[in-house]
Amino acid sequence: MRRSDCQVMKMFDFIVVGSGTGGATIAKELAAYGKKVLIIEGGRAVPAGKASETYRIIPSGVEIWQTICLGGTTLVSMGNAVRGPDGSLSEYYSESESELGVTLVPESHMGKGTRALLLASKDWKVMPKAIDFAKCRSCGMCPLGCPQNAKWDASKYVRRAEISGAQVLTETHVRRVIISGGRAIGVETADSQEFRADTVILSAGAVETPRILMGSGVQGVGAGLYVDTFITVGGIFEGVGLNRELNMALFIKRDGYLLSPHYSSFLVPYLSSKGIRARPVDILGIMVKIADEPTGVVEEGRVIKGLSNRDVELLERGRREAEEILISAGVNPETIVSTYPRGAHPGGTCVSLVKDFSPVLESLYVCDASIIPGPLGIPPILTIIAMSKKLAAILTGRA
């Protein structure tokens, strides 16, 4: 709801800035524990199936794609739920998987394209996903927003937080954290409104969280950006229909990169430029996602994130393997093309400030991908949920 629809309390136990994976999770946990929580989100609330209307593309050398809405980029994720390498989060991973109903993609939801790729390599593993497969129609619409609402997204946790008493402000941008006597006491919004709380938690993501900190006078943030850079390699396999089925149902994890079945509409113009008539239904593709080096920088007015020599090498290594698998699956080798590099999972920009869930300063915490050291190279949602649960347990004296 917008501010005009919300009877905002004058004082909260916690203000959570951002309603993506980290913000929604920690708000839900804190509200369930009886805390007075205010969630402030810069975007608007949209139905899951309309999430693509809120895409924002950040030009940074490597384009960064995000959705700015209640629930954040989780609304256009593929539903992947992969554990990260942090062993200290084990119990929180288990709790998260149970809550989200994480399960391996069943064979019933693997379409013709996925099955063709499965037969082409013995190294595929089945992807764990936070999807209700009783509702999922394998329509291929995950990156645009699930029309069946079958996929977990962070707006579901926001609703649970509201049921527990949390209040939500959408379309409200936070300019800075209000700091007095060395501690955070609230936030100021872009329209100069102030909200007060005992504790402030920034969960605005690896681009906006460091910018809020910069605007608050906190130094040493913004460097170390990684974005899980990816390309899609694809070609013609007539009638394969990968565009109409659940994508990323399989994965192969290599040293430095990950492969997964993936249709991209960007392949169509690349094929057309080669004089190849390409219908979406005839394209079989594989995503190559690398653990890119954390060499990017977020500044107040721009984001800088290019490709290092190592990044280029990893993309090429992955591209070659993807091409080999596609040919083995039946793709015409003369038709294989690759998209330009993009990024969708920015992280790492506040790592230097936070160690073992410590506060940035008294009563100011960060809880999003900006505190995950990079490179990561795997879908980060489950890791962010687990670490948010751990921070909530610390803040409520349960850990």
C-alpha positions in Angstrom: 0.0 0.0 0.0 1.1 3.6 -0.5 1.7 6.0 2.4 -1.8 7.6 1.9 -3.3 4.2 2.5 -1.3 3.3 5.6 -1.7 4.5 9.2 2.0 4.7 10.0 3.0 4.4 13.6 5.4 7.1 14.8 7.9 4.7 16.2 8.9 1.2 15.2 11.2 -1.5 16.6 12.6 -2.1 13.1 12.5 -0.3 9.7 13.4 -2.6 6.8 14.4 -0.8 3.6 13.6 -3.0 0.6 11.2 -5.9 0.1 13.2 -8.3 -2.0 14.6 -11.6 -0.7 16.5 -10.2 2.3 14.1 -7.5 3.3 10.9 -9.6 3.0 12.5 -12.5 4.9 13.9 -10.5 7.9 10.6 -8.5 8.1 8.6 -11.7 8.2 10.8 -13.2 10.9 10.9 -10.1 13.1 7.1 -9.4 12.8 6.4 -13.1 13.7 8.4 -12.5 16.8 6.2 -9.7 17.8 8.3 -6.8 16.7 6.8 -3.6 15.3 8.1 -3.5 11.7 7.9 -1.0 8.9 8.9 -2.1 5.4 9.7 0.7 2.9 9.8 -0.3 -0.8 10.7 2.0 -3.7 8.6 0.2 -6.2 4.9 -0.5 -6.5 2.9 -3.7 -5.8 2.1 -5.6 -8.9 0.5 -9.0 -9.6 3.2 -11.7 -10.2 2.2 -12.0 -13.8 2.8 -8.3 -14.4 6.2 -8.1 -12.9 8.0 -7.6 -16.3 6.4 -4.1 -16.4 8.7 -3.0 -13.6 12.1 -4.0 -15.2 14.9 -1.6 -14.8 18.1 -1.9 -16.9 21.3 -0.4 -15.4 23.9 0.4 -18.0 27.3 -0.5 -16.5 29.3 -2.2 -19.2 27.6 -5.4 -18.4 23.9 -4.6 -18.3 22.2 -5.3 -14.9 18.5 -6.3 -15.1 16.3 -5.8 -12.1 12.6 -5.3 -11.3 11.7 -2.5 -9.0 8.5 -3.6 -7.2 7.2 -5.1 -4.1 9.1 -8.4 -3.8 11.9 -7.2 -6.1 13.6 -9.3 -8.7 12.3 -12.5 -7.1 9.1 -12.0 -9.1 11.1 -12.7 -12.3 13.5 -15.3 -11.0 13.5 -18.8 -12.3 12.6 -20.2 -8.9 16.0 -21.8 -8.4 16.8 -22.7 -4.8 20.5 -23.7 -4.6 22.5 -23.8 -1.4 25.5 -21.6 -1.2 28.9 -22.5 0.2 28.5 -21.0 3.7 28.3 -24.0 6.1 27.3 -21.9 9.0 23.9 -21.4 7.5 23.1 -25.1 7.3 20.1 -25.1 9.8 18.7 -22.0 8.1 19.0 -23.5 4.7 17.0 -26.5 5.9 14.4 -24.2 7.4 14.2 -22.2 4.3 13.8 -25.2 2.0 11.0 -26.5 4.1 9.1 -23.2 4.1 9.5 -22.7 0.4 8.7 -26.3 -0.5 11.9 -26.7 -2.4 12.0 -29.8 -4.5 13.8 -31.1 -7.6 12.1 -30.5 -10.9 10.0 -33.6 -11.6 10.2 -35.3 -15.0 6.6 -34.3 -15.7 7.8 -30.7 -15.9 10.7 -31.3 -18.3 9.7 -30.5 -21.8 11.1 -31.6 -25.2 14.0 -29.1 -25.1 15.1 -30.1 -21.6 14.9 -33.8 -22.4 16.9 -33.3 -25.6 19.7 -31.6 -23.6 19.5 -34.2 -20.8 20.3 -36.9 -23.3 23.2 -34.9 -24.8 25.4 -34.9 -21.6 25.8 -37.2 -18.6 26.8 -34.3 -16.4 23.4 -32.7 -15.9 21.9 -32.5 -12.4 18.3 -31.7 -11.7 17.7 -28.1 -10.4 16.0 -27.6 -7.0 13.2 -25.0 -7.3 10.8 -23.2 -5.0 7.8 -23.9 -7.2 4.5 -25.5 -6.5 4.5 -28.0 -9.3 0.8 -28.8 -8.8 0.1 -25.2 -10.1 3.0 -24.9 -12.5 2.0 -25.2 -16.2 5.6 -25.2 -17.5 4.7 -22.2 -19.6 8.2 -20.6 -19.9 7.0 -17.3 -18.3 9.2 -17.3 -15.2 11.4 -14.4 -16.2 8.3 -12.3 -16.9 6.4 -13.1 -13.7 4.5 -16.3 -13.0 0.9 -16.0 -14.3 -0.2 -19.0 -12.1 1.5 -17.7 -9.0 3.1 -21.1 -8.6 6.6 -19.8 -7.9 7.8 -18.5 -4.5 8.6 -14.8 -4.5 9.4 -12.3 -1.8 6.0 -10.7 -1.9 4.6 -13.8 -0.2 6.8 -13.2 2.8 5.7 -9.5 2.8 2.1 -10.7 3.1 3.1 -13.0 6.0 4.8 -10.0 7.7 1.7 -7.9 7.3 -0.5 -10.7 8.8 1.9 -10.5 11.8 1.4 -6.8 12.1 4.1 -5.2 9.9 3.2 -2.1 7.9 4.3 -1.6 4.3 5.0 1.6 2.3 5.4 1.2 -1.4 6.6 3.8 -4.0 8.6 5.4 -1.2 12.4 6.0 -1.8 14.7 6.2 1.2 17.4 8.9 0.8 19.4 8.3 3.9 19.7 6.8 7.3 19.2 9.3 10.1 22.2 9.0 12.4 22.5 10.6 15.8 25.2 10.1 18.4 26.8 7.4 16.3 23.6 5.2 16.0 20.8 4.9 13.5 17.5 6.3 14.7 15.4 6.2 11.5 15.3 7.1 7.8 14.6 10.1 5.6 12.7 9.5 2.4 13.2 11.3 -1.0 10.2 13.6 -0.2 11.7 14.5 3.2 9.5 12.4 5.4 11.1 10.9 8.5 10.4 7.6 10.1 11.9 6.5 13.4 12.9 3.1 14.7 15.2 1.5 17.3 17.0 -0.4 14.5 17.3 0.2 10.7 18.0 -2.7 8.3 19.0 -1.9 4.8 17.9 -4.6 2.3 17.7 -2.4 -0.9 20.1 -4.6 -2.8 23.7 -4.3 -3.9 23.1 -1.2 -6.0 20.8 0.9 -3.8 22.0 -0.2 -0.3 25.5 1.3 -0.8 24.0 4.5 -2.3 21.8 4.9 0.8 24.9 4.4 3.0 26.8 7.0 0.9 24.0 9.5 1.4 24.2 8.8 5.1 27.9 9.6 5.3 29.1 6.1 5.6 32.4 5.5 3.7 34.0 2.5 2.2 31.1 1.1 0.3 30.3 0.4 -3.4 33.4 -1.5 -4.5 33.5 -5.3 -5.0 30.5 -5.5 -7.3 29.8 -8.8 -9.1 26.6 -9.5 -11.1 26.7 -13.3 -12.1 27.4 -12.3 -15.7 25.7 -14.6 -18.2 25.1 -15.2 -21.9 22.7 -17.6 -23.7 24.1 -19.8 -26.5 21.5 -21.2 -28.9 20.6 -22.4 -32.3 17.9 -24.0 -34.4 16.2 -27.2 -33.5 12.8 -27.2 -35.3 9.8 -27.5 -33.0 11.8 -28.0 -29.8 9.6 -25.5 -27.8 12.0 -24.6 -25.1 10.4 -21.1 -25.0 7.1 -22.8 -23.8 8.5 -24.9 -21.1 10.1 -24.6 -17.6 13.6 -23.3 -18.1 16.7 -24.0 -16.0 15.3 -27.4 -14.9 18.9 -28.8 -15.1 22.3 -27.5 -14.4 26.0 -28.4 -14.8 28.4 -26.7 -12.3 32.0 -26.3 -13.5 34.9 -24.5 -12.0 33.9 -20.8 -12.5 30.7 -21.3 -14.5 27.3 -22.9 -14.6 25.3 -24.2 -17.6 21.5 -24.5 -17.6 18.8 -24.9 -20.3 17.6 -21.4 -21.2 15.5 -19.7 -23.9 16.3 -16.0 -24.6 14.3 -13.9 -27.0 17.6 -12.0 -27.7 18.7 -15.0 -29.7 16.1 -14.2 -32.4 17.7 -11.0 -33.7 21.2 -12.6 -33.6 19.9 -15.5 -35.8 18.1 -13.0 -38.1 21.4 -11.1 -38.6 22.9 -14.3 -40.0 20.0 -14.6 -42.4 18.4 -17.4 -40.5 14.6 -17.3 -40.1 14.1 -18.0 -36.4 10.8 -18.7 -34.7 11.0 -18.8 -30.9 9.6 -22.3 -30.9 12.6 -23.5 -33.0 15.4 -22.3 -30.7 17.2 -24.5 -28.2 19.5 -22.6 -25.8 21.8 -23.0 -22.8 22.7 -20.2 -20.3 26.4 -19.8 -19.4 26.5 -18.0 -16.0 30.0 -17.2 -14.7 31.3 -16.4 -11.3 32.5 -13.0 -12.5 35.3 -11.2 -10.7 34.1 -8.6 -8.1 35.7 -5.7 -10.0 32.6 -3.4 -10.3 31.9 -0.2 -8.5 28.6 1.4 -7.4 28.8 5.2 -7.2 26.0 7.7 -6.4 25.4 8.5 -10.0 26.5 5.5 -12.0 27.5 1.8 -11.9 30.7 0.5 -13.5 31.0 -3.2 -14.2 33.0 -4.5 -17.1 34.4 -7.9 -18.1 37.8 -8.8 -16.8 40.2 -11.0 -18.8 39.2 -13.9 -16.6 35.5 -13.3 -17.1 36.0 -13.3 -20.9 37.9 -16.6 -20.6 35.2 -18.2 -18.5 32.4 -17.1 -20.8 34.3 -18.5 -23.8 35.0 -21.8 -22.0 31.4 -22.1 -21.1 30.2 -21.1 -24.6 32.3 -23.8 -26.1 30.9 -26.5 -23.8 27.4 -25.2 -24.4 27.9 -25.4 -28.1 29.1 -29.0 -27.9 26.1 -30.0 -25.9 23.7 -28.2 -28.3 25.2 -29.9 -31.3 24.9 -33.3 -29.5 21.3 -32.5 -28.8 20.5 -32.0 -32.4 21.0 -28.2 -33.0 22.2 -27.3 -36.5 25.8 -26.2 -35.8 25.7 -23.6 -38.6 23.0 -21.7 -36.7 24.6 -21.4 -33.2 24.9 -17.8 -31.9 25.4 -16.2 -28.5 23.8 -13.2 -26.8 25.7 -10.2 -25.3 26.6 -10.5 -21.6 24.1 -9.4 -18.9 23.9 -9.6 -15.2 21.0 -10.3 -12.8 22.4 -11.0 -9.4 24.4 -8.0 -8.2 26.3 -8.5 -4.9 29.3 -7.7 -2.8 29.2 -4.0 -2.5 29.1 -3.7 1.3 31.3 -6.7 2.2 34.0 -4.5 3.7 31.6 -3.2 6.3 30.0 -6.3 7.7 31.6 -9.4 9.3 29.6 -12.2 10.9 26.4 -10.2 10.8 27.9 -7.3 12.7 26.2 -3.8 12.5 27.6 -1.1 10.2 27.2 1.1 13.2 25.1 0.9 16.3 21.5 -0.2 15.4 22.2 -0.2 11.6 22.4 -3.5 9.7 22.7 -4.6 6.1 20.8 -7.7 5.0 21.0 -8.4 1.3 23.4 -9.6 -1.4 25.6 -6.6 -0.9 27.2 -8.5 2.1 27.8 -11.8 0.3 31.4 -12.0 -0.8 31.9 -12.7 -4.5 32.2 -14.2 -6.9 29.2 -16.4 -6.2 28.2 -17.9 -9.5 25.0 -19.6 -8.4 21.4 -18.4 -7.9 21.6 -16.5 -4.6 18.0 -16.5 -3.3 18.3 -19.4 -0.9 21.5 -18.0 0.5 19.9 -14.6 1.1 16.9 -16.1 2.8 19.1 -18.3 5.1 21.3 -15.4 6.1 18.3 -13.2 6.7 16.8 -15.8 9.0 20.1 -16.0 10.9 20.3 -12.2 11.4 16.7 -12.2 12.6 17.6 -14.9 15.1 20.6 -12.8 16.3 18.5 -9.6 16.6 15.8 -11.4 18.7 18.3 -13.2 20.9 17.7 -16.7 19.5 21.2 -17.2 18.1 
